[in-house]
């Protein structure tokens, strides 16, 4: 059977190829930017006034020789190593700079909310190493800048990324400060805290007991939720000046105020909370490695993973300069903070808060563009800027009415225009397409799991998720336009049909513009910081529409795709940012699904066969755990596709909304589905997390009444699946014995979910 294509279909395929080329080039640029391959790390012999990744790596190597959990010898050895390095700096420092080094043992109690539950903590004998670098004539009451990182690691993890990389960066920063000849105008306090993984006890102890706590005028918390990627400013405040200072000084900036909108609902926390909210109300930045989450809090968080690119093969690691970028950023930020006139100690800050609004906790808008530069504007400016698109959208019907020369009454024209042009033909159609772009991938993900024996097949190969869900999402975006095209018209006059098509195209454009304007306004009304993304989209659509309208005068846009090309070109900077933002979020989400994915039963369902209630509970658990991870990723890619391709739909759908193209997109999704079914979800670079727990039940401090071992998993694929496809795992867990689910104890999530989840 030969597929016959019309000349219009051929033009549509050519235009589709043009868009695929554009987005492929954008994706390559974004991939290179996110993985920081353009940054060259400095070697050990780098100038003394420069941060050197190679020198910092030497510290990571020393810190990761042993595990650094509370109660383990490795933690004490790490504290000794850090103190020795600081003491050596003290000996080499000149007479015009003062370095004070202390080992502080902290004790205390406090309450906090953990995963929605109120918990009380009592702790004692946790070690912090504190260093203060200042000019020789500085006073203890001088406003200072605190930079914090923790040297303990999660149980069973060497902690190279989390957070050996943080401590190593701080040690190298301290060396640069002491040996470069730069005398900080305000003191810098380096806090190496030894108990962050235990619910931030080290930072709490410092803020409650240390004599320098009231001198702190700003804090920078350095964290890691992985082993790679640019440092992302996840939180900033109170007040907007910390993020403004970051915007002015960061060498390789990466910051999104939208992250603050969702951080509160993520099951994780950092020391930033202690400094900025719970104790001190200190203006702070929370800067975190976010990628490389496959290894976060696992035994894979090793030095070689820190050195290797996230997707480099194990035998050919590369050094993309991740720590070099972090060090250059932090050094520049520290200099900016120590020179800031807004740096005040606790007493000065309390007075200013009582008398002025300078320290009002307002959320500014800030975002970087491919780590090249950062855009920052205050909440007041956002109130004006983000209101412009919705004003244009509401005023445009009046302007178009005055341009319309049809002899109709003013009221009838306006009423028909608003009803047909804006509400029904424009905004609602675009909103429907965006919703379908989310629903279609979700349906595909659900259907796939009906015929698959495992979930998360994209976990080790994220490109599979894009291959499966992006074409399906595009089909959802184009369905409303296809329906629009199929709507019959009573007129047979070609000129009338062309006028109706032009009016429909205009309606679709202003409807899409109004959709993004409404979303921007909703963010603004809610007081959130993420509206900048849809604001950029709506503003970028205006020059694109002007270019398109001008090109229509030279080319018939119904016969040639050239005007649509002129529409796309001005949107490329906006599309690049949308791909950059969406790609980073989806990659982070995919990596974290191995850690915060929903849970199925950890054992073979056969052990519940004797209990009807248990079987019912099991069925609900399977539905909640087996489907959710795939559905979440599919929905996220649907939202991203709507954001990246949605602005093109009003004009470009004339060439894309064709049955032949829709069939091609569906075939690509089916082929990707077939390819993914042959791929195992895990690999050495993307391991499955398995919890092996020894449970002791006691009645008092000295009597143990029961002892058992249990297994549990953290994602949607159960242990029975793992042992079926990787039987060597079972042999490794119980050498010489056959692992029996019938005789094993059930390991409930509540009994082992006690460690800090990732931010």
C-alpha positions in Angstrom: 0.0 0.0 0.0 1.5 3.3 -1.1 0.7 6.3 1.1 -0.3 9.3 -1.1 0.6 12.7 0.3 -0.8 16.0 -1.0 1.6 18.9 -1.6 0.3 20.5 1.6 1.2 17.4 3.6 4.7 17.4 2.0 5.1 21.0 3.1 3.9 20.0 6.5 6.5 17.3 6.8 9.2 19.7 5.7 8.1 22.2 8.3 8.0 19.4 11.0 11.6 18.5 10.0 12.5 22.2 10.4 11.1 22.3 13.9 12.8 19.0 14.9 16.1 20.5 13.7 15.6 23.6 15.7 14.7 21.7 18.9 17.5 19.3 18.4 20.1 22.1 18.2 18.5 23.8 21.3 18.6 20.5 23.2 22.3 20.0 22.4 23.0 23.5 23.7 21.0 22.9 26.8 22.7 19.6 27.5 26.1 21.2 27.2 25.1 24.0 29.5 23.5 21.8 32.2 26.5 19.5 32.4 28.9 22.4 32.5 31.3 21.0 29.8 32.5 24.4 28.8 34.2 25.1 32.2 37.9 24.1 32.4 39.0 23.0 35.9 42.2 24.5 37.2 45.0 22.2 38.2 47.0 21.9 41.5 49.6 24.5 40.3 46.9 27.1 39.6 47.6 30.7 40.9 47.1 31.0 44.7 44.4 33.6 44.2 42.3 31.3 42.1 40.0 28.5 43.3 41.4 25.2 42.0 39.1 22.1 41.5 42.2 19.8 41.6 43.2 21.1 45.0 39.6 20.7 46.2 39.5 17.1 44.9 42.4 16.3 47.1 40.3 17.1 50.1 37.4 15.0 48.8 39.8 12.0 48.4 40.9 12.4 52.0 37.4 12.7 53.4 36.0 9.7 51.5 38.5 7.1 52.7 36.0 6.1 55.4 32.2 6.5 56.0 31.4 9.6 58.1 28.3 8.7 60.0 27.7 9.7 63.7 29.3 7.1 65.9 31.7 5.9 63.2 35.5 6.5 63.5 35.4 8.1 60.0 33.5 11.1 61.3 36.0 11.9 63.9 38.9 11.5 61.5 37.2 13.9 59.1 36.9 16.5 61.9 40.6 16.0 62.7 41.5 16.4 59.0 39.4 19.6 58.6 40.9 21.2 61.7 44.5 20.3 60.6 44.0 21.9 57.2 42.6 25.1 58.9 45.5 25.2 61.4 48.0 25.0 58.6 46.3 28.0 56.9 46.5 29.8 60.2 50.3 29.2 60.4 50.8 30.4 56.8 48.6 33.5 57.2 50.2 37.0 57.1 50.2 39.5 60.0 47.4 41.5 58.4 44.9 38.6 58.5 43.5 36.8 61.5 42.4 33.1 61.4 40.6 31.6 64.4 39.9 27.9 64.5 37.7 26.1 67.0 36.4 22.6 67.6 32.9 23.0 69.2 31.0 20.3 70.9 27.2 21.0 70.8 24.3 19.8 72.9 20.6 20.8 72.8 17.0 20.0 72.2 14.4 21.3 69.8 11.1 20.4 68.0 10.5 20.4 64.3 8.0 19.2 61.7 9.3 16.2 59.7 7.1 14.9 56.8 4.0 16.4 58.5 4.8 15.0 61.9 6.0 16.9 65.0 9.2 15.5 66.3 11.3 16.3 69.4 15.1 15.9 69.4 17.7 15.8 72.2 21.3 15.5 71.2 24.7 15.7 72.8 28.4 15.7 71.9 28.1 16.5 68.2 31.3 18.1 66.8 31.4 21.3 64.7 34.6 22.8 63.3 34.4 26.5 63.0 36.9 29.0 61.5 36.7 32.8 61.3 38.9 34.7 58.8 39.0 38.4 59.2 41.3 41.4 59.1 43.7 41.8 62.0 41.8 44.7 63.5 38.3 43.3 63.2 36.0 43.0 66.2 33.8 40.0 67.2 30.7 42.2 66.8 31.5 43.1 63.2 28.8 41.8 60.8 30.1 38.6 59.3 29.2 36.2 56.5 28.6 32.5 57.3 29.3 29.8 54.8 28.1 26.3 56.0 28.6 22.8 54.8 28.3 19.4 56.6 31.0 16.8 56.8 28.9 13.9 58.0 27.5 11.5 55.4 24.4 9.2 55.2 24.6 5.7 56.5 26.4 3.4 54.0 27.6 6.3 51.7 31.1 7.6 51.3 29.5 11.0 50.7 31.7 12.4 48.0 29.0 14.6 46.6 26.9 14.9 49.7 28.7 16.6 51.1 32.4 16.0 50.8 32.3 18.3 47.8 30.9 21.1 49.9 33.5 20.7 52.6 36.3 20.5 50.0 35.1 23.6 48.3 35.0 25.5 51.6 38.5 24.4 52.5 39.8 25.6 49.2 37.9 28.9 49.6 39.4 29.3 53.0 42.9 28.8 51.5 42.2 31.4 48.7 41.1 33.9 51.4 44.2 33.3 53.5 46.8 33.1 50.7 45.6 35.4 47.9 46.4 38.7 49.5 42.7 39.6 49.7 41.7 40.8 53.1 37.9 40.4 53.6 36.4 43.7 54.6 34.0 41.8 56.9 34.7 38.5 58.7 33.9 35.2 57.0 32.9 32.3 59.3 33.3 28.8 57.9 31.1 26.3 59.7 31.9 22.7 59.1 29.0 21.0 60.9 29.1 17.3 61.8 25.5 16.4 62.1 23.3 17.6 59.2 22.0 14.2 58.2 20.6 13.8 61.7 18.0 16.4 61.2 20.4 19.4 61.1 21.6 19.1 64.6 25.0 20.6 63.9 23.6 23.9 62.5 21.1 24.1 65.4 23.8 23.6 68.0 25.9 26.4 66.4 23.0 28.9 66.3 22.0 28.1 69.9 25.4 28.1 71.6 28.2 29.7 69.6 29.5 33.2 70.5 29.7 34.3 66.9 26.1 33.6 66.1 24.8 37.1 66.7 27.5 38.6 64.4 26.2 36.8 61.3 24.6 39.2 58.8 24.2 36.7 55.9 24.6 33.0 55.4 25.4 30.7 52.4 24.4 27.1 52.8 26.2 24.8 50.4 24.5 21.4 49.9 24.3 18.5 47.4 21.4 16.4 46.2 23.7 14.6 43.8 27.1 14.8 42.3 26.9 17.0 39.2 25.2 19.9 37.5 25.4 23.6 38.1 24.8 24.9 41.6 21.2 26.0 41.8 19.9 28.6 44.2 16.9 26.8 45.6 15.9 29.2 48.3 16.7 32.8 49.2 15.5 35.1 52.0 14.3 36.6 54.2 14.3 39.7 52.0 15.3 40.0 48.4 18.9 41.4 48.7 20.7 38.0 49.0 19.3 36.9 45.6 20.0 40.3 44.1 23.6 40.1 45.3 23.9 36.7 43.8 22.5 37.9 40.5 25.1 40.7 40.4 28.1 38.6 41.4 27.7 34.9 40.3 30.1 33.9 37.6 28.1 30.9 36.4 24.6 31.8 37.7 21.8 29.3 38.0 18.8 30.3 40.0 15.0 30.0 39.7 12.7 31.8 42.0 10.1 29.2 41.0 12.0 26.6 43.0 10.9 28.3 46.2 7.3 27.8 45.3 7.6 24.0 45.4 10.5 23.5 47.9 8.0 23.6 50.8 6.1 20.5 49.5 9.2 18.4 48.8 10.0 15.9 51.5 13.4 17.3 52.4 15.2 20.1 54.2 18.6 21.7 54.5 20.5 23.8 57.1 19.1 26.9 55.3 16.0 26.4 57.4 17.9 26.7 60.6 19.7 29.9 59.6 16.9 31.8 57.8 13.7 30.8 59.6 13.9 28.8 62.7 16.9 30.5 64.5 18.3 33.8 63.5 16.1 35.1 60.7 19.4 35.6 58.7 19.3 36.6 55.0 20.5 33.5 53.3 21.1 31.5 50.1 20.6 27.8 49.7 22.9 26.6 46.9 22.6 22.9 45.9 24.1 20.4 43.4 20.9 18.9 42.0 21.9 16.4 39.3 23.6 13.1 39.7 20.8 12.0 42.0 21.1 8.4 41.0 24.0 8.2 43.5 22.6 10.5 46.2 22.6 8.8 49.7 24.0 5.5 48.3 27.3 3.7 48.3 27.8 4.9 44.7 28.4 8.5 45.9 32.1 8.1 45.4 35.0 10.3 44.2 35.0 8.8 40.7 31.3 9.7 40.3 32.1 13.3 41.3 34.8 13.5 38.7 32.8 11.8 36.0 30.2 13.4 33.8 26.7 12.3 34.7 26.4 10.3 31.5 30.0 9.4 30.8 30.7 5.7 30.6 32.4 4.2 33.6 35.6 3.5 31.8 36.0 6.9 30.2 35.2 9.5 32.9 35.5 13.2 32.1 36.0 16.2 34.3 33.4 18.8 33.4 34.5 21.3 36.0 31.5 21.0 38.3 33.5 21.9 41.4 35.4 24.6 39.5 32.1 26.4 38.7 31.0 26.1 42.3 34.2 27.5 43.6 34.4 30.4 41.2 30.8 31.2 42.1 31.2 31.0 45.8 34.4 33.1 45.8 32.7 35.9 43.9 29.6 35.7 46.1 31.6 35.9 49.3 33.4 39.0 48.1 30.1 40.6 47.2 28.5 39.8 50.5 31.5 41.0 52.6 31.4 44.3 50.7 27.6 44.8 51.0 26.3 47.7 53.0 23.2 45.6 53.9 25.3 43.2 55.9 24.2 43.8 59.5 24.7 41.9 62.7 21.7 40.6 64.7 21.2 43.7 66.8 21.4 46.1 63.8 19.1 43.9 61.8 16.5 43.8 64.6 16.5 47.6 64.8 16.2 48.0 61.0 13.3 45.5 60.9 11.5 47.5 63.6 12.0 50.9 61.9 11.9 50.2 58.1 10.7 47.7 55.6 14.1 47.0 54.1 14.1 43.5 55.5 10.6 42.6 54.6 10.4 39.0 53.4 9.2 39.7 49.9 9.9 37.2 47.1 11.8 38.8 44.2 11.8 37.3 40.7 15.1 35.9 39.5 16.1 33.4 36.8 19.2 32.6 34.8 19.5 32.2 31.1 21.6 29.1 30.3 24.0 30.1 33.1 25.2 33.0 31.0 23.5 35.8 32.9 20.7 36.2 35.5 17.7 38.5 35.4 16.5 39.9 38.7 13.6 42.2 39.5 11.8 43.0 42.7 8.2 42.1 43.6 7.1 45.6 43.0 8.5 45.6 39.5 6.9 42.1 38.9 3.5 43.6 39.9 3.8 45.9 36.9 5.6 43.7 34.4 3.5 40.6 34.9 0.3 42.6 34.6 1.1 43.8 31.1 0.2 40.6 29.2 -3.3 40.3 30.8 -3.9 44.1 30.2 -3.0 43.6 26.5 -5.2 40.6 26.2 -8.2 42.4 27.7 -7.7 45.6 25.7 -7.0 43.9 22.4 -10.7 43.2 21.5 -11.5 47.0 21.7 -8.6 47.8 19.4 -9.5 45.1 16.9 -13.1 46.4 17.0 -12.0 49.9 16.0 -9.9 48.4 13.2 -12.9 46.4 12.0 -14.7 48.3 9.2 -17.8 46.0 9.3 -21.1 47.9 9.7 -22.4 46.4 12.9 -23.5 47.9 16.1 -20.7 48.4 18.7 -22.3 46.1 21.3 -23.0 43.3 18.8 -19.6 43.4 17.4 -17.9 43.4 20.8 -20.1 40.7 22.2 -19.6 38.4 19.2 -15.9 39.1 19.2 -15.4 38.3 22.9 -17.6 35.2 22.7 -16.2 33.8 19.5 -12.7 35.3 19.2 -11.4 35.1 22.8 -13.4 32.7 24.9 -14.3 29.9 22.6 -12.1 29.9 19.6 -8.9 31.1 21.3 -8.2 30.6 24.9 -10.4 27.6 25.5 -9.0 25.7 22.5 -5.4 26.4 23.7 -6.3 25.4 27.2 -7.9 22.2 25.9 -4.8 21.4 23.8 -2.5 21.9 26.9 -4.7 19.6 29.0 -4.7 17.0 26.3 -0.9 17.3 26.0 -0.8 16.1 29.6 -3.6 13.5 29.4 -2.4 11.6 26.3 1.1 10.7 27.7 -0.6 9.7 31.0 -2.9 7.3 29.1 0.1 5.9 27.2 2.0 5.4 30.4 -0.9 3.6 32.0 -1.6 1.4 29.0 2.0 0.4 28.8 2.0 -0.8 32.4 -1.0 -3.1 31.6 1.3 -5.1 29.2 4.6 -4.7 31.0 6.2 -6.6 33.9 8.0 -3.6 35.3 7.7 0.2 35.7 10.2 3.0 35.3 11.9 1.5 32.2 13.2 5.1 31.4 15.0 5.4 34.7 18.5 4.5 33.5 17.8 6.0 30.0 15.9 9.2 30.3 15.8 9.7 26.5 13.2 6.8 26.4 10.8 8.9 28.3 11.1 11.8 25.9 10.8 9.4 22.9 7.6 7.9 24.3 5.8 10.9 25.7 6.8 13.9 23.6 5.2 12.7 20.3 2.1 11.6 22.2 1.9 15.0 23.9 2.2 16.8 20.5 -0.7 14.8 19.3 -2.7 16.1 22.3 -1.7 19.7 21.5 -2.7 19.3 17.8 -6.1 17.6 18.4 -8.1 20.9 19.0 -6.7 22.3 15.8 -7.6 19.2 13.9 -11.1 19.4 15.2 -11.2 23.1 14.2 -10.1 22.2 10.7 -12.7 19.5 10.4 -15.5 21.9 11.4 -17.6 22.4 8.2 -18.4 25.8 6.8 -21.5 26.7 4.8 -19.7 29.0 2.5 -18.1 27.8 -0.7 -16.5 31.2 -1.5 -12.7 30.7 -1.4 -12.2 34.4 -0.3 -14.7 33.9 2.5 -13.0 30.7 3.6 -9.6 32.4 3.6 -11.0 35.3 5.7 -12.5 32.8 8.2 -9.1 31.0 8.3 -7.3 34.3 8.9 -9.8 35.2 11.6 -9.4 31.8 13.2 -5.6 32.1 13.1 -5.8 35.4 14.8 -8.2 34.0 17.4 -5.9 31.1 18.1 -3.0 33.4 18.6 -4.7 35.8 21.0 -6.3 32.9 22.8 -2.9 31.3 23.4 -1.5 34.7 24.4 -4.4 35.1 26.8 -3.8 31.6 28.3 -0.2 32.4 29.2 -1.2 35.9 30.4 -3.8 34.3 32.7 -1.3 31.8 34.1 1.1 34.7 34.8 -1.5 36.7 36.6 -2.5 33.6 38.7 1.1 33.3 39.9 1.2 37.0 40.6 -2.0 36.9 42.7 -0.8 33.8 44.6 2.4 35.6 45.5 4.6 32.9 43.9 7.8 33.4 42.0 7.3 31.1 39.0 5.2 33.4 36.8 8.3 34.6 35.0 8.2 31.6 32.7 4.8 32.2 31.2 5.5 35.9 31.2 8.5 35.3 28.9 6.4 33.1 26.7 3.6 35.7 26.3 5.9 38.6 25.8 8.0 36.7 23.2 4.8 35.8 21.2 4.2 39.5 20.4 7.3 40.1 18.2 6.8 36.7 16.6 3.2 37.6 15.6 4.5 40.9 14.1 7.1 39.1 12.0 4.4 36.6 10.9 1.9 39.4 10.0 4.6 41.2 8.0 5.6 38.1 6.1 2.0 37.3 5.2 2.0 40.3 3.0 4.8 38.7 0.9 3.7 35.1 1.1 0.4 33.3 1.2 0.6 31.6 4.6 -2.1 29.1 3.6 0.0 27.9 0.7 3.6 28.3 2.0 5.1 27.6 5.4 7.5 30.5 5.1 5.4 32.9 7.3 5.3 30.2 9.9 9.1 30.0 9.8 9.3 33.8 10.3 7.0 33.3 13.3 9.3 30.6 14.8 12.6 32.5 14.5 11.9 35.3 16.9 10.6 32.7 19.4 13.9 30.8 19.5 15.4 32.5 22.6 12.1 31.8 24.4 12.0 28.2 23.3 15.6 27.8 24.3 14.8 28.9 27.8 11.7 26.7 28.0 13.7 23.6 27.0 16.5 24.6 29.4 14.1 25.0 32.4 11.9 22.0 31.5 14.8 19.7 30.7 16.5 20.4 34.0 13.3 19.8 36.0 12.5 16.5 34.2 16.0 15.1 34.5 15.9 15.9 38.3 12.5 14.3 38.6 13.6 11.1 36.8 16.7 10.8 39.0 14.7 11.2 42.2 12.0 8.7 41.2 14.4 6.0 42.3 14.4 7.5 45.8 11.0 9.0 46.3 8.9 6.8 44.0 5.8 5.3 45.4 6.0 1.9 46.9 4.6 -1.5 46.0 4.6 -4.4 48.5 8.2 -5.3 49.1 7.6 -9.0 48.9 6.0 -11.6 46.7 2.1 -11.1 46.7 1.7 -14.9 47.3 2.3 -14.4 51.0 -1.0 -12.6 51.3 -3.1 -15.3 49.6 -4.6 -16.5 52.8 -6.0 -13.1 53.8 -8.8 -11.4 51.8 -8.4 -8.0 53.6 -4.6 -8.2 53.0 -5.2 -8.9 49.3 -7.5 -5.9 49.0 -4.9 -3.8 50.7 -2.3 -5.2 48.4 -4.4 -4.3 45.3 -4.7 -0.7 46.5 -1.0 -0.6 47.2 -0.1 -1.9 43.7 -2.4 0.7 42.1 -0.8 3.4 44.2 2.7 2.3 43.8 3.1 0.6 40.4 1.5 3.3 38.2 2.3 6.6 39.9 5.9 7.0 38.9 5.3 6.5 35.2 2.2 8.7 35.4 4.1 11.5 37.1 6.9 11.5 34.6 4.5 11.3 31.7 2.5 14.3 33.1 5.6 16.3 33.7 6.8 15.8 30.1 3.3 16.7 28.9 3.5 20.0 30.8 7.0 20.6 29.4 5.9 19.9 25.8 3.0 22.3 26.3 5.4 24.9 27.5 8.0 24.4 24.8 5.8 23.8 21.8 2.5 25.5 22.9 3.5 29.0 21.8 4.1 27.7 18.2 0.7 26.0 17.9 -1.5 29.0 17.0 0.4 29.6 13.7 2.3 26.3 13.1 -0.6 24.0 13.7 -1.9 24.9 10.2 1.0 22.8 8.9 1.3 20.3 11.7 -2.4 19.4 12.4 -2.6 16.8 9.6 -3.6 13.2 9.9 -0.4 12.0 8.2 1.7 13.9 10.7 -0.4 12.7 13.6 0.0 9.2 12.4 3.8 9.6 12.2 3.9 10.9 15.8 1.8 8.0 17.1 4.1 5.5 15.2 7.1 7.1 16.8 5.5 6.7 20.2 4.7 3.1 19.6 8.2 2.3 18.3 9.7 4.0 21.4 7.3 1.9 23.5 8.5 -1.3 21.9 12.1 -0.2 22.3 11.6 0.7 26.0 10.1 -2.7 26.7 13.5 -4.3 25.9 15.3 -2.1 28.3 15.9 -2.9 32.0 15.1 0.0 34.3 18.5 0.0 36.2 22.2 0.0 35.4 25.5 0.6 37.3 25.0 4.3 36.6 21.4 4.2 37.7 21.1 1.6 40.5 18.0 0.4 42.3 17.8 1.3 46.0 17.2 -1.5 48.4 16.9 -1.1 52.2 18.3 -3.9 54.4 17.2 -3.3 57.9 18.0 -4.8 61.3 15.2 -4.1 63.6 15.5 -4.4 67.4 12.4 -4.3 69.6 13.1 -3.2 73.2 11.0 -2.8 76.4 13.6 -0.7 78.3 17.1 0.5 77.8 18.6 -2.9 78.5 16.2 -5.6 77.3 15.7 -6.7 73.7 12.5 -8.7 73.1 12.8 -9.3 69.4 15.3 -9.0 66.6 14.6 -9.3 62.9 16.0 -8.5 59.4 13.9 -7.1 56.7 14.2 -5.8 53.1 12.3 -2.9 51.4 12.5 -1.0 48.2 12.1 2.7 47.4 10.6 2.7 43.9 7.8 1.1 42.0 9.5 -2.2 41.2 9.3 -4.8 44.0 12.1 -7.0 45.3 10.4 -10.0 43.7 10.9 -8.3 40.3 14.5 -7.5 41.1 15.3 -11.1 42.1 13.5 -12.5 39.1 15.5 -10.4 36.6 18.7 -10.2 38.7 19.0 -13.4 40.7 22.6 -12.7 41.5 21.3 -10.0 43.8 19.5 -12.5 46.0 22.7 -14.7 46.1 24.7 -11.7 47.2 22.3 -10.8 50.0 22.1 -14.4 51.4 25.2 -16.3 50.2 24.6 -20.1 50.0 20.9 -19.8 50.8 17.7 -19.4 48.9 15.9 -16.2 49.8 12.3 -17.1 50.8 9.6 -14.4 50.8 7.3 -16.8 52.8 9.7 -16.8 55.8 10.9 -13.2 55.6 9.5 -10.5 57.8 7.5 -7.7 56.2 9.3 -4.4 56.4 6.9 -1.5 56.7 7.8 1.9 55.3 7.2 3.6 58.6 9.9 1.5 60.3 12.8 2.6 58.2 11.7 6.0 56.7 13.9 8.0 59.1 16.7 9.5 57.1 16.5 12.8 55.4 15.0 12.7 51.9 16.5 14.8 49.1 15.6 18.4 48.5 
